[in-house]
């Protein structure tokens, strides 16, 4: 069974392509079906909207879609709406699910983490600690969705065609989340993931001086490969972290700024090999702070 979230993303992607081919703006499309430009934007981004099958049919008329494309889009709408009526996760978890689904089809992901270990590289214990603090009211259904999609997310790291580059401020590694044992296990996990041939984990040292990472904030830049139907699966997307809400950026000017930021981070980050050594040293310091095994004698 095809995931309804992926179908919603595909529906949005195809509608965006048709609109651009028709040389219409989001505002013009919105006026034609009497909705707001923001609604068209959310629809094209693959987010949940109140757009009906009739709305999509009218967009197909405006965009002069062919019969086969019209039939495919109608099917997408029916499947997405049917899945929505069956119930699903909260808006918070739906956002997480959407991000994971984008990662599943991305060919390259570049992450900059300025406060915490990024979700893609977290252990379950570290991630649960973060979720309990940020989303204390998660329902049992939300937690189950998170577990399902987090597992799918981490498995993707072992796909050699999936290129991952991670930049971390050194302070992220020193910030104690939970207890020293949890942090030691998290750093051991970072070491293990960093050895994968398709993953680079690089630390930006505390003495790196003035650099863009101190101003830009955490982000994920996702880039996509070619579509079997021609063109690209998706234009590059930046997921910019914030509180209480995060942003998805697609504008070419925004993407260029983040590409520039990645270039600058590359100049100040340590090599993967040196970064491994830094993580190993910090990990050993955490292990040294853990409580001794109660089964072993303690020196008097």
RORO-7936 format. One record per residue (C-alpha): residue number from 1; x, y, z. Coordinates in steps of 0.1 Angstrom, whole numbers, plus 2048, in hexadecimal, padded with zeros to 3 digits. Example, Ala and Ser with C-alpha at 12.3 -4.5 7.8 and 13.67 -1.06 7.14 Angstrom:
+------+-----+-----+-----+
! resi !   u !   v !   w !
+------+-----+-----+-----+
!    1 ! 87B ! 7D3 ! 84E !
!    2 ! 889 ! 7F5 ! 847 !
+------+-----+-----+-----+
END
This chain:
+------+-----+-----+-----+
! resi !   u !   v !   w !
+------+-----+-----+-----+
!    1 ! 800 ! 800 ! 800 !
!    2 ! 80E ! 822 ! 7F7 !
!    3 ! 812 ! 83A ! 814 !
!    4 ! 7F7 ! 855 ! 813 !
!    5 ! 811 ! 86F ! 81E !
!    6 ! 827 ! 867 ! 800 !
!    7 ! 808 ! 869 ! 7EA !
!    8 ! 800 ! 88C ! 7F8 !
!    9 ! 824 ! 897 ! 7F0 !
!   10 ! 821 ! 889 ! 7CD !
!   11 ! 800 ! 89A ! 7C8 !
!   12 ! 80F ! 8BB ! 7D2 !
!   13 ! 82E ! 8B6 ! 7BD !
!   14 ! 81A ! 8AF ! 79E !
!   15 ! 802 ! 8CC ! 7A3 !
!   16 ! 820 ! 8E3 ! 7A7 !
!   17 ! 830 ! 8D6 ! 787 !
!   18 ! 80F ! 8DB ! 774 !
!   19 ! 80B ! 8FE ! 781 !
!   20 ! 82E ! 908 ! 778 !
!   21 ! 829 ! 8F9 ! 755 !
!   22 ! 80A ! 90E ! 752 !
!   23 ! 81F ! 92C ! 75C !
!   24 ! 807 ! 936 ! 778 !
!   25 ! 80F ! 943 ! 79B !
!   26 ! 802 ! 934 ! 7BB !
!   27 ! 7ED ! 953 ! 7BF !
!   28 ! 7DD ! 94F ! 79C !
!   29 ! 7D5 ! 92B ! 7A3 !
!   30 ! 7C6 ! 934 ! 7C5 !
!   31 ! 7B0 ! 94E ! 7B6 !
!   32 ! 7A3 ! 936 ! 79C !
!   33 ! 796 ! 91D ! 7B6 !
!   34 ! 78E ! 938 ! 7D0 !
!   35 ! 7A7 ! 92D ! 7EB !
!   36 ! 7C5 ! 93F ! 7FA !
!   37 ! 7E8 ! 93E ! 7EA !
!   38 ! 7F4 ! 92F ! 80B !
!   39 ! 7DC ! 912 ! 806 !
!   40 ! 7EB ! 90B ! 7E3 !
!   41 ! 80E ! 90D ! 7F3 !
!   42 ! 805 ! 8F4 ! 80E !
!   43 ! 7F5 ! 8DD ! 7F4 !
!   44 ! 814 ! 8DE ! 7DE !
!   45 ! 82A ! 8D8 ! 7FD !
!   46 ! 817 ! 8B8 ! 804 !
!   47 ! 807 ! 8C5 ! 823 !
!   48 ! 7E3 ! 8BE ! 82F !
!   49 ! 7C9 ! 8D6 ! 821 !
!   50 ! 7A3 ! 8D8 ! 81C !
!   51 ! 7A7 ! 8D6 ! 7F6 !
!   52 ! 78C ! 8BF ! 7E7 !
!   53 ! 78B ! 8A9 ! 7C8 !
!   54 ! 778 ! 8C4 ! 7B7 !
!   55 ! 793 ! 8DE ! 7BE !
!   56 ! 7AD ! 8C7 ! 7AF !
!   57 ! 797 ! 8C0 ! 791 !
!   58 ! 794 ! 8E5 ! 78B !
!   59 ! 7BA ! 8EA ! 78F !
!   60 ! 7BE ! 8CF ! 775 !
!   61 ! 7A8 ! 8E3 ! 75D !
!   62 ! 7BB ! 903 ! 764 !
!   63 ! 7DD ! 8F2 ! 75F !
!   64 ! 7D0 ! 8DF ! 740 !
!   65 ! 7DB ! 8BE ! 74E !
!   66 ! 7D8 ! 89F ! 738 !
!   67 ! 7C0 ! 883 ! 73E !
!   68 ! 7DA ! 86B ! 74E !
!   69 ! 7E7 ! 886 ! 765 !
!   70 ! 7C4 ! 890 ! 76F !
!   71 ! 7BB ! 86C ! 777 !
!   72 ! 7DB ! 868 ! 78C !
!   73 ! 7D5 ! 888 ! 7A0 !
!   74 ! 7B0 ! 87E ! 7A6 !
!   75 ! 7BC ! 85D ! 7B4 !
!   76 ! 7D5 ! 86D ! 7CB !
!   77 ! 7BA ! 884 ! 7D9 !
!   78 ! 7A3 ! 867 ! 7E0 !
!   79 ! 7BE ! 852 ! 7F1 !
!   80 ! 7CA ! 86F ! 807 !
!   81 ! 7A7 ! 879 ! 812 !
!   82 ! 79E ! 855 ! 819 !
!   83 ! 7BC ! 851 ! 82F !
!   84 ! 7B5 ! 872 ! 841 !
!   85 ! 791 ! 866 ! 84A !
!   86 ! 7A0 ! 847 ! 85A !
!   87 ! 7B2 ! 85D ! 873 !
!   88 ! 7D7 ! 864 ! 877 !
!   89 ! 7F2 ! 875 ! 88A !
!   90 ! 7F1 ! 898 ! 89A !
!   91 ! 7FD ! 8B6 ! 886 !
!   92 ! 81F ! 8B4 ! 898 !
!   93 ! 824 ! 88F ! 88F !
!   94 ! 816 ! 895 ! 86C !
!   95 ! 832 ! 8AF ! 867 !
!   96 ! 84C ! 896 ! 873 !
!   97 ! 83E ! 87B ! 85C !
!   98 ! 83F ! 894 ! 83E !
!   99 ! 863 ! 89C ! 845 !
!  100 ! 86C ! 877 ! 847 !
!  101 ! 85A ! 870 ! 826 !
!  102 ! 86F ! 88C ! 815 !
!  103 ! 88F ! 87C ! 823 !
!  104 ! 884 ! 85B ! 815 !
!  105 ! 885 ! 868 ! 7F1 !
!  106 ! 8A2 ! 881 ! 7F5 !
!  107 ! 8C3 ! 877 ! 7E6 !
!  108 ! 8D8 ! 88F ! 7FC !
!  109 ! 8D2 ! 89D ! 81E !
!  110 ! 8E8 ! 8B7 ! 82F !
!  111 ! 8E1 ! 8BF ! 853 !
!  112 ! 8EE ! 8DA ! 86A !
!  113 ! 8E8 ! 8D5 ! 88F !
!  114 ! 8EE ! 8F2 ! 8A7 !
!  115 ! 8DD ! 8E6 ! 8C7 !
!  116 ! 8D6 ! 8C1 ! 8C7 !
!  117 ! 8E0 ! 8A2 ! 8B4 !
!  118 ! 8CA ! 8A1 ! 895 !
!  119 ! 8AD ! 889 ! 894 !
!  120 ! 8BB ! 875 ! 878 !
!  121 ! 8D9 ! 86B ! 88E !
!  122 ! 8C9 ! 868 ! 8B0 !
!  123 ! 8C6 ! 849 ! 8C5 !
!  124 ! 8A3 ! 83F ! 8D0 !
!  125 ! 8AA ! 84A ! 8F4 !
!  126 ! 8B7 ! 86C ! 8EA !
!  127 ! 89A ! 872 ! 8D2 !
!  128 ! 880 ! 868 ! 8EC !
!  129 ! 88F ! 880 ! 905 !
!  130 ! 88C ! 89C ! 8EB !
!  131 ! 868 ! 893 ! 8E2 !
!  132 ! 85D ! 892 ! 906 !
!  133 ! 869 ! 8B5 ! 90C !
!  134 ! 85D ! 8C5 ! 8EC !
!  135 ! 83C ! 8B1 ! 8E7 !
!  136 ! 831 ! 8A7 ! 90A !
!  137 ! 80D ! 8A1 ! 8FF !
!  138 ! 814 ! 887 ! 8E4 !
!  139 ! 7F8 ! 86D ! 8E2 !
!  140 ! 7FF ! 848 ! 8E1 !
!  141 ! 7F6 ! 849 ! 8BC !
!  142 ! 80F ! 865 ! 8B6 !
!  143 ! 82A ! 851 ! 8C8 !
!  144 ! 823 ! 833 ! 8B2 !
!  145 ! 825 ! 848 ! 892 !
!  146 ! 846 ! 856 ! 89E !
!  147 ! 854 ! 833 ! 8A5 !
!  148 ! 84A ! 827 ! 883 !
!  149 ! 858 ! 844 ! 86F !
!  150 ! 877 ! 848 ! 885 !
!  151 ! 881 ! 824 ! 87D !
!  152 ! 87B ! 829 ! 858 !
!  153 ! 890 ! 849 ! 85A !
!  154 ! 8AE ! 839 ! 86B !
!  155 ! 8AE ! 81B ! 853 !
!  156 ! 8B3 ! 832 ! 836 !
!  157 ! 8D5 ! 83B ! 843 !
!  158 ! 8E1 ! 819 ! 837 !
!  159 ! 8D8 ! 820 ! 813 !
!  160 ! 8F9 ! 828 ! 802 !
!  161 ! 8E6 ! 83D ! 7E8 !
!  162 ! 8DB ! 854 ! 803 !
!  163 ! 8F6 ! 86E ! 80A !
!  164 ! 8F6 ! 87E ! 82C !
!  165 ! 90C ! 89A ! 838 !
!  166 ! 909 ! 8A7 ! 85C !
!  167 ! 919 ! 8C5 ! 86C !
!  168 ! 918 ! 8C8 ! 892 !
!  169 ! 923 ! 8E3 ! 8A9 !
!  170 ! 93A ! 8D4 ! 8C3 !
!  171 ! 923 ! 8E2 ! 8DE !
!  172 ! 908 ! 8C9 ! 8D3 !
!  173 ! 91F ! 8AD ! 8DE !
!  174 ! 926 ! 8BC ! 900 !
!  175 ! 902 ! 8C5 ! 908 !
!  176 ! 8F7 ! 8AB ! 921 !
!  177 ! 8D5 ! 89D ! 917 !
!  178 ! 8C8 ! 884 ! 931 !
!  179 ! 8E6 ! 875 ! 943 !
!  180 ! 90A ! 86D ! 939 !
!  181 ! 902 ! 849 ! 92F !
!  182 ! 8E7 ! 855 ! 916 !
!  183 ! 900 ! 86E ! 907 !
!  184 ! 91B ! 854 ! 905 !
!  185 ! 904 ! 83D ! 8F3 !
!  186 ! 8F9 ! 859 ! 8DB !
!  187 ! 91D ! 861 ! 8D3 !
!  188 ! 925 ! 83C ! 8CD !
!  189 ! 908 ! 83C ! 8B5 !
!  190 ! 915 ! 85B ! 8A3 !
!  191 ! 937 ! 849 ! 89F !
!  192 ! 926 ! 82B ! 890 !
!  193 ! 910 ! 83E ! 878 !
!  194 ! 92E ! 854 ! 86E !
!  195 ! 941 ! 835 ! 862 !
!  196 ! 926 ! 82E ! 847 !
!  197 ! 934 ! 835 ! 824 !
!  198 ! 917 ! 84C ! 81B !
!  199 ! 918 ! 861 ! 83C !
!  200 ! 92F ! 87D ! 847 !
!  201 ! 92D ! 88A ! 86A !
!  202 ! 942 ! 8A9 ! 86F !
!  203 ! 947 ! 8BD ! 88F !
!  204 ! 94B ! 8E3 ! 88F !
!  205 ! 963 ! 8EA ! 8AC !
!  206 ! 95C ! 903 ! 8C8 !
!  207 ! 97A ! 917 ! 8BE !
!  208 ! 96F ! 91B ! 899 !
!  209 ! 969 ! 940 ! 89F !
!  210 ! 94E ! 954 ! 88E !
!  211 ! 93B ! 93F ! 874 !
!  212 ! 919 ! 93D ! 864 !
!  213 ! 90E ! 920 ! 87A !
!  214 ! 90B ! 938 ! 898 !
!  215 ! 8F1 ! 94C ! 885 !
!  216 ! 8DF ! 935 ! 86D !
!  217 ! 8CE ! 91D ! 885 !
!  218 ! 8C9 ! 8F8 ! 880 !
!  219 ! 8BD ! 8EC ! 85E !
!  220 ! 8BA ! 8CF ! 846 !
!  221 ! 8C0 ! 8D3 ! 821 !
!  222 ! 8AF ! 8B7 ! 80C !
!  223 ! 8B8 ! 8B2 ! 7E8 !
!  224 ! 8A7 ! 89A ! 7D0 !
!  225 ! 8B1 ! 885 ! 7B2 !
!  226 ! 8A1 ! 883 ! 78F !
!  227 ! 87E ! 876 ! 78B !
!  228 ! 878 ! 858 ! 775 !
!  229 ! 85E ! 86D ! 762 !
!  230 ! 878 ! 888 ! 75B !
!  231 ! 883 ! 8A7 ! 76E !
!  232 ! 889 ! 8A4 ! 794 !
!  233 ! 876 ! 893 ! 7AF !
!  234 ! 875 ! 8B3 ! 7C2 !
!  235 ! 887 ! 8D5 ! 7C4 !
!  236 ! 89F ! 8D9 ! 7E1 !
!  237 ! 88E ! 8DF ! 803 !
!  238 ! 89C ! 8EE ! 823 !
!  239 ! 88C ! 8E4 ! 844 !
!  240 ! 896 ! 901 ! 85B !
!  241 ! 892 ! 8F9 ! 880 !
!  242 ! 87F ! 911 ! 897 !
!  243 ! 869 ! 912 ! 8B5 !
!  244 ! 84B ! 90E ! 8B7 !
!  245 ! 84A ! 909 ! 891 !
!  246 ! 863 ! 8FF ! 877 !
!  247 ! 864 ! 90B ! 853 !
!  248 ! 867 ! 8FA ! 831 !
!  249 ! 879 ! 910 ! 818 !
!  250 ! 878 ! 90A ! 7F2 !
!  251 ! 87F ! 92C ! 7E3 !
!  252 ! 89F ! 92B ! 7CD !
!  253 ! 8AD ! 949 ! 7E0 !
!  254 ! 8A9 ! 938 ! 801 !
!  255 ! 8B8 ! 918 ! 7F5 !
!  256 ! 8D6 ! 92B ! 7E7 !
!  257 ! 8DC ! 93B ! 80A !
!  258 ! 8DC ! 919 ! 81A !
!  259 ! 8F4 ! 90B ! 800 !
!  260 ! 90B ! 928 ! 808 !
!  261 ! 907 ! 91F ! 82D !
!  262 ! 911 ! 8FB ! 827 !
!  263 ! 930 ! 907 ! 814 !
!  264 ! 93A ! 91D ! 832 !
!  265 ! 934 ! 901 ! 84B !
!  266 ! 94A ! 8EA ! 836 !
!  267 ! 966 ! 903 ! 83A !
!  268 ! 965 ! 903 ! 860 !
!  269 ! 95B ! 8DF ! 868 !
!  270 ! 975 ! 8C5 ! 871 !
!  271 ! 97C ! 8A7 ! 85A !
!  272 ! 967 ! 888 ! 860 !
!  273 ! 985 ! 876 ! 86E !
!  274 ! 98D ! 892 ! 887 !
!  275 ! 968 ! 895 ! 88F !
!  276 ! 968 ! 870 ! 898 !
!  277 ! 984 ! 875 ! 8B0 !
!  278 ! 973 ! 892 ! 8C0 !
!  279 ! 953 ! 87E ! 8C5 !
!  280 ! 967 ! 861 ! 8D3 !
!  281 ! 978 ! 876 ! 8EC !
!  282 ! 958 ! 887 ! 8F8 !
!  283 ! 947 ! 865 ! 8FA !
!  284 ! 963 ! 857 ! 910 !
!  285 ! 95E ! 875 ! 928 !
!  286 ! 939 ! 86D ! 92A !
!  287 ! 940 ! 849 ! 932 !
!  288 ! 958 ! 854 ! 94D !
!  289 ! 93B ! 867 ! 95E !
!  290 ! 923 ! 84A ! 95E !
!  291 ! 91B ! 838 ! 97E !
!  292 ! 930 ! 819 ! 985 !
!  293 ! 920 ! 7F7 ! 97F !
!  294 ! 90F ! 7EE ! 9A0 !
!  295 ! 91C ! 7CB ! 99C !
!  296 ! 940 ! 7D5 ! 99C !
!  297 ! 954 ! 7DE ! 9BB !
!  298 ! 959 ! 803 ! 9C2 !
!  299 ! 97B ! 80F ! 9CF !
!  300 ! 97A ! 81B ! 9F3 !
+------+-----+-----+-----+
END
